[in-house]
Amino acid sequence: MSDSDLIAAANRTSGAPLMRIIHPSDFSAASRIAFTHALKIALHAQAELEIVHVQRHRVGNVSDVDWTDFPEVRATLTRWKVVPAGAGAEEVAKCGLQVRKILSAEHDPLKSLITYCEKYPPDLLVLATHQREGFSRWLHKPVAEPLARRAHAMTLFVPTHGSGFIEPATGASNLRRILIPVDHRPNAQAALEECYFLATGLNSQTVQFRLLHMGTEKGFPTLYLPHHPGWKWDTRLMAGDPVESILKEAADWSPQLIVMAREGHRDFLDALRGSTTERVLRAADCAVLAVPATS
């Protein structure tokens, strides 16, 4: 497939700036890694970042959570050399960053988070996800997948095991390879545009985007690919089960991010085993960005 068949000018992109990012946190080590991704993206997008912790309601509504349990924004920005040591809230605000920390106690934390996101829709959700397969997955009530599904928002899943693309110690981005499965349905154009804006916002200088299609060259969907100096696009055609093919390509190529257009559950079997996106993120070793598909 020639470049002329795929590549169009960058002005064909239409992704909107990120204005509001929500990061639900359980204060675990995994959540702190996801927090660094949320903070870095919010910093570059000059967006509002909300860090939300919902504790299960206790007798007498007595909480054992303190505000100091929240991830330390200023300490992190100081470690990244964004603000000087001892910086106040005003200096953080000068970076164009607004941060809110929200703490509440509810009988059903997941339901509370879903209600909050439905009432105040985010532009981006950033979640730590505990990959589980088989029997062990049914022993633990999943949170990341149903929250992302019900919020209808673009969602970045950062795995507990494996790696993300933001270095926690320095805030540096190592986003160099991005894998994007594409097909006619769901439409992947919005996913292409969002990962373009993400890489642009993180000042990624050299990025290789790989479009993975389960099918033939003749059946490859028409897509408009943004152009950026130092960035490359290539395509891979594969056959077989989509989930297995995506995971095999990810294992062989080692991308820092998989970007997937998300359509949700279409039938009863899909609801039981999970959508393609959900099945990929349970097994992937890298971060997964799920983008609601356009029609």
Contacts in CASP RR format, 6 or more apart in sequence:
PFRMAT RR
TARGET T0000
AUTHOR 0000-0000-0000
METHOD contacts of the structure
MODEL  1
MSDSDLIAAANRTSGAPLMRIIHPSDFSAASRIAFTHALKIALHAQAELE
IVHVQRHRVGNVSDVDWTDFPEVRATLTRWKVVPAGAGAEEVAKCGLQVR
KILSAEHDPLKSLITYCEKYPPDLLVLATHQREGFSRWLHKPVAEPLARR
AHAMTLFVPTHGSGFIEPATGASNLRRILIPVDHRPNAQAALEECYFLAT
GLNSQTVQFRLLHMGTEKGFPTLYLPHHPGWKWDTRLMAGDPVESILKEA
ADWSPQLIVMAREGHRDFLDALRGSTTERVLRAADCAVLAVPATS
1 217 0 8 1.000
1 220 0 8 1.000
1 235 0 8 1.000
3 233 0 8 1.000
5 222 0 8 1.000
6 211 0 8 1.000
6 223 0 8 1.000
6 225 0 8 1.000
6 233 0 8 1.000
6 235 0 8 1.000
7 224 0 8 1.000
7 225 0 8 1.000
7 227 0 8 1.000
7 233 0 8 1.000
8 224 0 8 1.000
8 225 0 8 1.000
9 227 0 8 1.000
10 196 0 8 1.000
10 226 0 8 1.000
10 227 0 8 1.000
10 228 0 8 1.000
12 224 0 8 1.000
12 226 0 8 1.000
13 193 0 8 1.000
13 196 0 8 1.000
13 197 0 8 1.000
13 224 0 8 1.000
13 226 0 8 1.000
14 193 0 8 1.000
15 190 0 8 1.000
15 193 0 8 1.000
15 194 0 8 1.000
15 197 0 8 1.000
16 123 0 8 1.000
17 45 0 8 1.000
17 47 0 8 1.000
18 41 0 8 1.000
18 42 0 8 1.000
18 45 0 8 1.000
18 47 0 8 1.000
18 123 0 8 1.000
18 124 0 8 1.000
19 45 0 8 1.000
19 47 0 8 1.000
19 48 0 8 1.000
19 123 0 8 1.000
20 47 0 8 1.000
20 48 0 8 1.000
20 50 0 8 1.000
20 120 0 8 1.000
20 122 0 8 1.000
20 123 0 8 1.000
20 124 0 8 1.000
21 38 0 8 1.000
21 41 0 8 1.000
21 42 0 8 1.000
21 45 0 8 1.000
21 47 0 8 1.000
21 48 0 8 1.000
21 49 0 8 1.000
21 50 0 8 1.000
21 122 0 8 1.000
21 123 0 8 1.000
21 124 0 8 1.000
21 125 0 8 1.000
21 126 0 8 1.000
22 50 0 8 1.000
22 52 0 8 1.000
22 117 0 8 1.000
22 122 0 8 1.000
22 124 0 8 1.000
22 125 0 8 1.000
22 126 0 8 1.000
22 153 0 8 1.000
23 31 0 8 1.000
23 34 0 8 1.000
23 35 0 8 1.000
23 38 0 8 1.000
23 49 0 8 1.000
23 50 0 8 1.000
23 51 0 8 1.000
23 52 0 8 1.000
23 125 0 8 1.000
23 126 0 8 1.000
23 127 0 8 1.000
24 52 0 8 1.000
24 53 0 8 1.000
24 54 0 8 1.000
24 113 0 8 1.000
24 125 0 8 1.000
24 127 0 8 1.000
24 143 0 8 1.000
24 147 0 8 1.000
25 31 0 8 1.000
25 32 0 8 1.000
25 34 0 8 1.000
25 35 0 8 1.000
25 51 0 8 1.000
25 52 0 8 1.000
25 53 0 8 1.000
25 70 0 8 1.000
25 71 0 8 1.000
25 128 0 8 1.000
26 53 0 8 1.000
26 128 0 8 1.000
27 53 0 8 1.000
27 65 0 8 1.000
27 69 0 8 1.000
27 70 0 8 1.000
27 71 0 8 1.000
28 128 0 8 1.000
30 128 0 8 1.000
30 130 0 8 1.000
30 158 0 8 1.000
30 160 0 8 1.000
31 71 0 8 1.000
31 128 0 8 1.000
32 71 0 8 1.000
32 168 0 8 1.000
33 128 0 8 1.000
33 158 0 8 1.000
33 164 0 8 1.000
33 168 0 8 1.000
34 126 0 8 1.000
34 127 0 8 1.000
34 128 0 8 1.000
34 156 0 8 1.000
34 158 0 8 1.000
35 51 0 8 1.000
35 71 0 8 1.000
35 76 0 8 1.000
35 126 0 8 1.000
36 76 0 8 1.000
36 166 0 8 1.000
36 168 0 8 1.000
36 171 0 8 1.000
37 126 0 8 1.000
37 156 0 8 1.000
37 158 0 8 1.000
37 164 0 8 1.000
37 165 0 8 1.000
37 166 0 8 1.000
37 287 0 8 1.000
38 49 0 8 1.000
38 51 0 8 1.000
38 124 0 8 1.000
38 126 0 8 1.000
38 156 0 8 1.000
39 49 0 8 1.000
39 71 0 8 1.000
39 73 0 8 1.000
39 76 0 8 1.000
39 77 0 8 1.000
40 166 0 8 1.000
40 171 0 8 1.000
40 173 0 8 1.000
40 202 0 8 1.000
41 47 0 8 1.000
41 124 0 8 1.000
41 126 0 8 1.000
41 156 0 8 1.000
41 198 0 8 1.000
41 202 0 8 1.000
42 48 0 8 1.000
42 49 0 8 1.000
42 97 0 8 1.000
42 99 0 8 1.000
43 77 0 8 1.000
43 82 0 8 1.000
43 95 0 8 1.000
43 96 0 8 1.000
43 97 0 8 1.000
44 201 0 8 1.000
44 202 0 8 1.000
44 203 0 8 1.000
45 201 0 8 1.000
46 95 0 8 1.000
46 96 0 8 1.000
46 97 0 8 1.000
47 97 0 8 1.000
47 98 0 8 1.000
47 123 0 8 1.000
47 124 0 8 1.000
48 98 0 8 1.000
48 99 0 8 1.000
48 100 0 8 1.000
49 97 0 8 1.000
49 98 0 8 1.000
49 99 0 8 1.000
49 100 0 8 1.000
50 99 0 8 1.000
50 100 0 8 1.000
50 101 0 8 1.000
50 102 0 8 1.000
50 122 0 8 1.000
51 70 0 8 1.000
51 71 0 8 1.000
51 99 0 8 1.000
51 100 0 8 1.000
51 101 0 8 1.000
51 102 0 8 1.000
52 102 0 8 1.000
52 113 0 8 1.000
52 116 0 8 1.000
53 65 0 8 1.000
53 69 0 8 1.000
53 70 0 8 1.000
53 101 0 8 1.000
53 102 0 8 1.000
53 103 0 8 1.000
53 104 0 8 1.000
54 104 0 8 1.000
54 105 0 8 1.000
54 106 0 8 1.000
54 109 0 8 1.000
54 112 0 8 1.000
54 113 0 8 1.000
55 63 0 8 1.000
55 64 0 8 1.000
55 65 0 8 1.000
55 103 0 8 1.000
55 104 0 8 1.000
55 105 0 8 1.000
55 106 0 8 1.000
55 109 0 8 1.000
56 105 0 8 1.000
56 106 0 8 1.000
56 107 0 8 1.000
56 109 0 8 1.000
57 105 0 8 1.000
57 106 0 8 1.000
57 107 0 8 1.000
58 64 0 8 1.000
58 105 0 8 1.000
61 105 0 8 1.000
63 103 0 8 1.000
63 105 0 8 1.000
65 103 0 8 1.000
67 101 0 8 1.000
67 103 0 8 1.000
70 101 0 8 1.000
70 103 0 8 1.000
73 92 0 8 1.000
73 99 0 8 1.000
74 83 0 8 1.000
74 86 0 8 1.000
74 87 0 8 1.000
74 88 0 8 1.000
74 89 0 8 1.000
74 92 0 8 1.000
77 83 0 8 1.000
77 87 0 8 1.000
77 92 0 8 1.000
77 95 0 8 1.000
78 84 0 8 1.000
78 85 0 8 1.000
78 86 0 8 1.000
78 87 0 8 1.000
79 169 0 8 1.000
79 170 0 8 1.000
80 170 0 8 1.000
80 171 0 8 1.000
82 95 0 8 1.000
83 91 0 8 1.000
83 92 0 8 1.000
83 95 0 8 1.000
84 91 0 8 1.000
92 99 0 8 1.000
104 112 0 8 1.000
106 112 0 8 1.000
109 143 0 8 1.000
110 141 0 8 1.000
110 143 0 8 1.000
110 146 0 8 1.000
110 147 0 8 1.000
113 143 0 8 1.000
113 147 0 8 1.000
114 146 0 8 1.000
114 147 0 8 1.000
114 150 0 8 1.000
114 151 0 8 1.000
117 125 0 8 1.000
117 147 0 8 1.000
117 150 0 8 1.000
117 151 0 8 1.000
117 153 0 8 1.000
118 150 0 8 1.000
118 151 0 8 1.000
121 151 0 8 1.000
121 152 0 8 1.000
121 153 0 8 1.000
122 151 0 8 1.000
122 153 0 8 1.000
123 153 0 8 1.000
123 154 0 8 1.000
124 153 0 8 1.000
124 154 0 8 1.000
124 155 0 8 1.000
124 156 0 8 1.000
125 147 0 8 1.000
125 148 0 8 1.000
125 151 0 8 1.000
125 153 0 8 1.000
125 154 0 8 1.000
125 155 0 8 1.000
125 156 0 8 1.000
126 155 0 8 1.000
126 156 0 8 1.000
126 158 0 8 1.000
127 143 0 8 1.000
127 144 0 8 1.000
127 147 0 8 1.000
127 148 0 8 1.000
127 155 0 8 1.000
127 156 0 8 1.000
127 157 0 8 1.000
127 158 0 8 1.000
128 144 0 8 1.000
128 157 0 8 1.000
128 158 0 8 1.000
128 159 0 8 1.000
128 160 0 8 1.000
129 144 0 8 1.000
129 145 0 8 1.000
129 157 0 8 1.000
129 158 0 8 1.000
129 159 0 8 1.000
129 160 0 8 1.000
129 281 0 8 1.000
129 282 0 8 1.000
130 140 0 8 1.000
130 144 0 8 1.000
130 160 0 8 1.000
131 159 0 8 1.000
131 160 0 8 1.000
131 161 0 8 1.000
131 281 0 8 1.000
131 282 0 8 1.000
131 283 0 8 1.000
131 284 0 8 1.000
132 140 0 8 1.000
132 142 0 8 1.000
132 282 0 8 1.000
133 282 0 8 1.000
133 283 0 8 1.000
137 282 0 8 1.000
144 155 0 8 1.000
144 157 0 8 1.000
144 281 0 8 1.000
145 274 0 8 1.000
145 278 0 8 1.000
145 281 0 8 1.000
148 155 0 8 1.000
148 157 0 8 1.000
148 290 0 8 1.000
149 264 0 8 1.000
149 265 0 8 1.000
152 292 0 8 1.000
153 292 0 8 1.000
154 194 0 8 1.000
154 289 0 8 1.000
154 290 0 8 1.000
154 291 0 8 1.000
154 292 0 8 1.000
155 289 0 8 1.000
155 290 0 8 1.000
156 287 0 8 1.000
156 288 0 8 1.000
156 289 0 8 1.000
156 290 0 8 1.000
157 281 0 8 1.000
157 287 0 8 1.000
157 288 0 8 1.000
157 289 0 8 1.000
157 290 0 8 1.000
158 164 0 8 1.000
158 287 0 8 1.000
159 281 0 8 1.000
159 284 0 8 1.000
159 285 0 8 1.000
159 286 0 8 1.000
159 287 0 8 1.000
159 288 0 8 1.000
161 285 0 8 1.000
162 285 0 8 1.000
162 286 0 8 1.000
163 256 0 8 1.000
163 285 0 8 1.000
163 286 0 8 1.000
163 287 0 8 1.000
164 256 0 8 1.000
164 257 0 8 1.000
164 286 0 8 1.000
164 287 0 8 1.000
165 173 0 8 1.000
165 174 0 8 1.000
165 175 0 8 1.000
165 256 0 8 1.000
165 257 0 8 1.000
165 286 0 8 1.000
165 287 0 8 1.000
166 172 0 8 1.000
166 173 0 8 1.000
166 174 0 8 1.000
167 173 0 8 1.000
167 174 0 8 1.000
173 202 0 8 1.000
173 203 0 8 1.000
173 204 0 8 1.000
174 256 0 8 1.000
175 198 0 8 1.000
175 199 0 8 1.000
175 202 0 8 1.000
175 204 0 8 1.000
175 207 0 8 1.000
175 256 0 8 1.000
175 257 0 8 1.000
176 204 0 8 1.000
176 206 0 8 1.000
176 207 0 8 1.000
176 208 0 8 1.000
176 256 0 8 1.000
177 207 0 8 1.000
177 208 0 8 1.000
177 210 0 8 1.000
177 253 0 8 1.000
177 254 0 8 1.000
177 255 0 8 1.000
177 256 0 8 1.000
177 257 0 8 1.000
178 195 0 8 1.000
178 199 0 8 1.000
178 207 0 8 1.000
178 208 0 8 1.000
178 209 0 8 1.000
178 210 0 8 1.000
178 255 0 8 1.000
178 256 0 8 1.000
178 257 0 8 1.000
178 258 0 8 1.000
178 259 0 8 1.000
179 210 0 8 1.000
179 212 0 8 1.000
179 246 0 8 1.000
179 249 0 8 1.000
179 250 0 8 1.000
179 253 0 8 1.000
179 255 0 8 1.000
179 257 0 8 1.000
179 258 0 8 1.000
179 259 0 8 1.000
180 188 0 8 1.000
180 191 0 8 1.000
180 192 0 8 1.000
180 195 0 8 1.000
180 209 0 8 1.000
180 210 0 8 1.000
180 211 0 8 1.000
180 212 0 8 1.000
180 258 0 8 1.000
180 259 0 8 1.000
180 260 0 8 1.000
181 188 0 8 1.000
181 211 0 8 1.000
181 212 0 8 1.000
181 213 0 8 1.000
181 214 0 8 1.000
181 242 0 8 1.000
181 246 0 8 1.000
181 258 0 8 1.000
181 260 0 8 1.000
181 276 0 8 1.000
182 188 0 8 1.000
182 192 0 8 1.000
182 211 0 8 1.000
182 212 0 8 1.000
182 213 0 8 1.000
182 220 0 8 1.000
182 221 0 8 1.000
182 223 0 8 1.000
182 261 0 8 1.000
183 213 0 8 1.000
183 214 0 8 1.000
183 221 0 8 1.000
184 219 0 8 1.000
184 221 0 8 1.000
185 263 0 8 1.000
185 293 0 8 1.000
186 261 0 8 1.000
186 262 0 8 1.000
186 263 0 8 1.000
186 293 0 8 1.000
187 221 0 8 1.000
187 261 0 8 1.000
187 293 0 8 1.000
187 294 0 8 1.000
187 295 0 8 1.000
188 221 0 8 1.000
188 223 0 8 1.000
188 261 0 8 1.000
188 293 0 8 1.000
189 223 0 8 1.000
189 224 0 8 1.000
189 294 0 8 1.000
190 261 0 8 1.000
190 291 0 8 1.000
190 292 0 8 1.000
190 293 0 8 1.000
190 294 0 8 1.000
191 259 0 8 1.000
191 260 0 8 1.000
191 261 0 8 1.000
191 289 0 8 1.000
191 291 0 8 1.000
191 293 0 8 1.000
192 223 0 8 1.000
192 224 0 8 1.000
192 225 0 8 1.000
192 226 0 8 1.000
192 259 0 8 1.000
193 226 0 8 1.000
194 259 0 8 1.000
194 289 0 8 1.000
194 291 0 8 1.000
195 209 0 8 1.000
195 257 0 8 1.000
195 259 0 8 1.000
195 289 0 8 1.000
195 291 0 8 1.000
196 226 0 8 1.000
196 228 0 8 1.000
198 289 0 8 1.000
199 207 0 8 1.000
199 228 0 8 1.000
199 231 0 8 1.000
200 228 0 8 1.000
205 230 0 8 1.000
206 230 0 8 1.000
206 231 0 8 1.000
207 228 0 8 1.000
207 230 0 8 1.000
207 231 0 8 1.000
207 232 0 8 1.000
208 231 0 8 1.000
208 232 0 8 1.000
208 233 0 8 1.000
208 234 0 8 1.000
209 225 0 8 1.000
209 231 0 8 1.000
209 232 0 8 1.000
209 233 0 8 1.000
209 234 0 8 1.000
210 233 0 8 1.000
210 234 0 8 1.000
210 235 0 8 1.000
210 236 0 8 1.000
210 249 0 8 1.000
210 253 0 8 1.000
210 255 0 8 1.000
211 223 0 8 1.000
211 233 0 8 1.000
211 234 0 8 1.000
211 235 0 8 1.000
211 236 0 8 1.000
212 235 0 8 1.000
212 236 0 8 1.000
212 238 0 8 1.000
212 245 0 8 1.000
212 246 0 8 1.000
212 249 0 8 1.000
213 219 0 8 1.000
213 220 0 8 1.000
213 221 0 8 1.000
213 235 0 8 1.000
213 236 0 8 1.000
213 237 0 8 1.000
213 238 0 8 1.000
214 237 0 8 1.000
214 238 0 8 1.000
214 239 0 8 1.000
214 240 0 8 1.000
214 242 0 8 1.000
214 245 0 8 1.000
215 237 0 8 1.000
215 238 0 8 1.000
215 239 0 8 1.000
216 237 0 8 1.000
217 237 0 8 1.000
220 235 0 8 1.000
220 237 0 8 1.000
225 233 0 8 1.000
236 249 0 8 1.000
238 245 0 8 1.000
238 248 0 8 1.000
238 249 0 8 1.000
239 245 0 8 1.000
242 276 0 8 1.000
243 276 0 8 1.000
243 279 0 8 1.000
243 280 0 8 1.000
243 283 0 8 1.000
246 258 0 8 1.000
246 276 0 8 1.000
246 280 0 8 1.000
247 280 0 8 1.000
247 283 0 8 1.000
247 284 0 8 1.000
250 258 0 8 1.000
250 284 0 8 1.000
250 285 0 8 1.000
250 286 0 8 1.000
251 285 0 8 1.000
254 286 0 8 1.000
255 286 0 8 1.000
256 286 0 8 1.000
256 287 0 8 1.000
257 286 0 8 1.000
257 287 0 8 1.000
257 288 0 8 1.000
257 289 0 8 1.000
258 280 0 8 1.000
258 281 0 8 1.000
258 284 0 8 1.000
258 286 0 8 1.000
258 287 0 8 1.000
258 288 0 8 1.000
258 289 0 8 1.000
259 288 0 8 1.000
259 289 0 8 1.000
259 291 0 8 1.000
260 276 0 8 1.000
260 277 0 8 1.000
260 280 0 8 1.000
260 288 0 8 1.000
260 289 0 8 1.000
260 290 0 8 1.000
260 291 0 8 1.000
261 291 0 8 1.000
261 292 0 8 1.000
261 293 0 8 1.000
262 275 0 8 1.000
262 277 0 8 1.000
262 290 0 8 1.000
262 291 0 8 1.000
262 292 0 8 1.000
262 293 0 8 1.000
263 275 0 8 1.000
263 293 0 8 1.000
264 270 0 8 1.000
264 275 0 8 1.000
264 277 0 8 1.000
265 271 0 8 1.000
265 274 0 8 1.000
265 275 0 8 1.000
273 279 0 8 1.000
277 288 0 8 1.000
277 290 0 8 1.000
280 288 0 8 1.000
281 288 0 8 1.000
281 290 0 8 1.000
END
